[in-house]
């Protein structure tokens, strides 16, 4: 239970930070989001692994560092954290929010951004948090947070910058139910990140085999 609670809390605060910065139009929002992830990774890394992301959970499971029977409860806890954070954002600001691709972005471009930056994130997690060669390091939280920050700055203006099915789907569900939004981009934020995670697990296997 402590693992699921940690995944819920970590995902909640990351998504709450996203919601409040998006609704408030905060300058340099990716900096705040990356910092929130760094903080939460250090908070929960020693408890649950600090995935806070179904795509990362999938990659870690494929890596063999999480039992398959644990993956779905992890993902449900992450999604619940994202939904509750979206509800908290509405309670605080009176507004709902949802990530979406830029109006002038091509769908192919948005899909590529979600796949590639999730690939980068998952590959970083696998290397800094699951490899015996980096075991015991103190930089894993910074590496993970800065990866998301870089992706949010570079790819956020194109795809919306989820790189995480919980972040993509949770707020969309709340926005659809309470804010009159649509579910039109749900597939982008589920399939794209999961595909990136699978690619990362495959590449990591090659990295480990040739070490």
C-alpha positions as CSV (number, residue, x, y, z in Angstrom):
1,X,0.0,0.0,0.0
2,X,2.8,2.4,0.8
3,X,4.1,2.2,-2.8
4,X,0.7,3.0,-4.2
5,X,0.2,5.9,-1.8
6,X,3.6,7.3,-2.7
7,X,2.8,7.1,-6.4
8,X,-0.5,8.8,-5.8
9,X,1.1,11.7,-3.8
10,X,4.0,12.2,-6.2
11,X,1.7,12.3,-9.3
12,X,-0.7,14.5,-7.5
13,X,1.8,17.2,-6.8
14,X,3.4,17.1,-10.3
15,X,0.0,17.5,-11.9
16,X,-1.2,20.1,-9.4
17,X,1.9,22.1,-10.3
18,X,1.1,21.7,-14.0
19,X,-2.5,22.8,-13.5
20,X,-1.8,25.9,-11.4
21,X,1.0,27.0,-13.7
22,X,-1.1,26.4,-16.9
23,X,-4.2,28.1,-15.5
24,X,-2.2,31.0,-14.0
25,X,-0.2,31.5,-17.2
26,X,3.0,31.2,-15.1
27,X,6.2,32.3,-17.0
28,X,8.7,29.5,-17.3
29,X,6.2,26.9,-16.3
30,X,8.4,24.0,-17.4
31,X,10.9,25.1,-14.8
32,X,8.4,24.8,-12.0
33,X,7.1,21.4,-13.3
34,X,10.6,20.0,-13.6
35,X,11.4,21.2,-10.1
36,X,8.2,19.6,-8.7
37,X,9.2,16.3,-10.3
38,X,12.7,16.5,-8.9
39,X,11.3,17.1,-5.4
40,X,8.8,14.3,-5.6
41,X,11.3,11.8,-7.1
42,X,13.6,12.4,-4.1
43,X,10.6,12.1,-1.8
44,X,9.5,8.7,-3.1
45,X,12.4,7.1,-4.9
46,X,13.3,4.9,-2.0
47,X,9.7,3.9,-1.4
48,X,8.1,3.1,-4.7
49,X,10.7,4.0,-7.3
50,X,9.0,7.3,-7.9
51,X,7.6,6.5,-11.3
52,X,4.6,8.9,-11.2
53,X,4.0,7.9,-14.8
54,X,2.4,4.8,-16.4
55,X,4.9,4.9,-19.2
56,X,7.8,4.8,-16.8
57,X,6.1,2.0,-14.9
58,X,5.8,0.0,-18.2
59,X,9.5,0.6,-19.0
60,X,10.6,-0.5,-15.5
61,X,8.3,-3.6,-15.7
62,X,9.8,-4.5,-19.1
63,X,13.2,-4.0,-17.5
64,X,12.4,-6.6,-14.9
65,X,12.5,-4.3,-11.9
66,X,8.8,-4.4,-11.2
67,X,6.5,-7.4,-11.1
68,X,3.8,-7.5,-13.8
69,X,1.1,-7.8,-11.1
70,X,2.3,-4.5,-9.6
71,X,2.1,-2.5,-12.8
72,X,-1.6,-2.0,-13.0
73,X,-2.0,-0.9,-9.4
74,X,0.9,1.6,-9.9
75,X,-0.8,3.0,-13.0
76,X,-4.2,3.3,-11.3
77,X,-2.6,5.1,-8.4
78,X,-0.9,7.5,-10.8
79,X,-4.1,8.1,-12.7
80,X,-6.0,8.7,-9.5
81,X,-3.4,11.2,-8.4
82,X,-3.7,13.1,-11.7
83,X,-7.5,13.2,-11.5
84,X,-7.5,14.4,-7.9
85,X,-4.9,17.1,-8.8
86,X,-7.1,18.3,-11.7
87,X,-10.0,18.5,-9.3
88,X,-7.9,20.4,-6.8
89,X,-6.8,22.8,-9.5
90,X,-10.5,23.5,-10.2
91,X,-11.2,24.0,-6.5
92,X,-8.4,26.4,-6.2
93,X,-8.8,28.4,-9.4
94,X,-12.3,27.7,-10.5
95,X,-11.1,26.5,-13.9
96,X,-10.3,23.1,-15.4
97,X,-7.4,22.5,-17.8
98,X,-6.3,19.9,-20.3
99,X,-3.2,19.5,-22.3
100,X,-3.6,19.6,-26.1
101,X,-1.4,19.9,-29.2
102,X,-0.8,23.4,-30.5
103,X,-3.4,24.4,-33.1
104,X,-0.8,24.8,-35.8
105,X,1.0,21.6,-35.0
106,X,0.7,18.6,-37.2
107,X,-0.6,15.4,-35.6
108,X,2.4,13.6,-36.8
109,X,4.7,16.1,-35.1
110,X,2.7,15.9,-31.9
111,X,2.9,12.1,-31.9
112,X,6.6,12.1,-32.5
113,X,7.2,14.6,-29.7
114,X,5.3,12.4,-27.2
115,X,7.1,9.2,-28.4
116,X,10.6,10.7,-28.5
117,X,10.6,12.7,-25.2
118,X,8.9,9.8,-23.3
119,X,11.6,7.6,-24.8
120,X,14.2,9.9,-23.5
121,X,12.6,10.1,-20.0
122,X,12.2,6.4,-19.7
123,X,15.7,5.7,-20.9
124,X,17.1,8.1,-18.4
125,X,15.1,6.5,-15.6
126,X,16.2,3.1,-16.5
127,X,19.9,4.2,-16.6
128,X,20.0,6.3,-13.5
129,X,17.5,4.5,-11.3
130,X,17.6,0.8,-12.2
131,X,21.2,0.0,-13.5
132,X,23.7,-1.6,-11.2
133,X,26.4,0.6,-12.7
134,X,24.7,3.8,-11.3
135,X,23.4,2.2,-8.1
136,X,23.5,4.5,-5.1
137,X,23.9,7.7,-7.1
138,X,22.5,11.0,-5.7
139,X,21.8,12.7,-9.1
140,X,18.9,10.5,-10.3
141,X,16.2,13.0,-9.3
142,X,17.9,15.8,-11.1
143,X,18.5,13.8,-14.2
144,X,14.8,12.8,-14.3
145,X,13.4,16.2,-13.5
146,X,15.7,18.0,-16.0
147,X,14.7,15.5,-18.8
148,X,11.0,16.4,-18.3
149,X,11.9,20.1,-18.1
150,X,13.8,20.0,-21.4
151,X,10.9,18.1,-23.0
152,X,8.4,20.6,-21.7
153,X,10.4,23.5,-23.1
154,X,11.2,21.9,-26.4
155,X,8.1,19.8,-27.1
156,X,5.4,21.3,-25.0
157,X,4.5,24.0,-27.5
158,X,4.0,21.3,-30.1
159,X,2.3,18.3,-28.4
160,X,1.2,19.8,-25.1
161,X,4.2,18.1,-23.4
162,X,2.6,15.3,-21.4
163,X,5.1,12.4,-21.8
164,X,2.9,10.7,-19.3
165,X,-0.5,9.1,-19.8
166,X,-1.6,10.1,-16.3
167,X,-0.8,13.7,-16.9
168,X,-2.4,13.6,-20.3
169,X,-5.6,11.7,-19.4
170,X,-6.5,12.7,-15.9
171,X,-7.0,16.4,-16.5
172,X,-8.7,15.7,-19.9
173,X,-11.3,13.5,-18.0
174,X,-12.0,16.3,-15.5
175,X,-12.1,18.9,-18.2
176,X,-14.6,16.9,-20.2
177,X,-16.8,16.2,-17.2
178,X,-16.7,19.6,-15.5
179,X,-15.4,22.0,-18.1
180,X,-17.1,21.0,-21.3
181,X,-14.0,19.7,-23.0
182,X,-13.6,16.8,-25.3
183,X,-11.7,13.5,-25.1
184,X,-10.2,14.0,-28.6
185,X,-6.5,13.8,-27.6
186,X,-6.7,10.9,-25.2
187,X,-5.1,8.4,-27.6
188,X,-2.1,10.7,-28.3
189,X,-1.3,10.9,-24.6
190,X,-1.7,7.1,-24.0
191,X,-0.3,5.4,-27.1
192,X,2.5,7.9,-27.7
193,X,4.2,7.7,-24.3
194,X,3.7,3.9,-24.0
195,X,5.3,3.4,-27.4
196,X,8.3,5.6,-26.2
197,X,8.5,3.5,-23.0
198,X,8.7,0.2,-25.0
199,X,11.4,1.6,-27.2
200,X,13.4,2.8,-24.2
201,X,13.2,-0.7,-22.6
202,X,14.5,-2.2,-25.9
203,X,17.4,0.2,-26.2
204,X,18.3,-0.2,-22.5
205,X,18.5,-3.9,-23.0
206,X,21.1,-3.3,-25.7
207,X,23.0,-0.9,-23.6
208,X,23.2,-3.4,-20.7
209,X,24.1,-6.3,-23.0
210,X,27.1,-4.4,-24.4
211,X,28.4,-3.0,-21.2
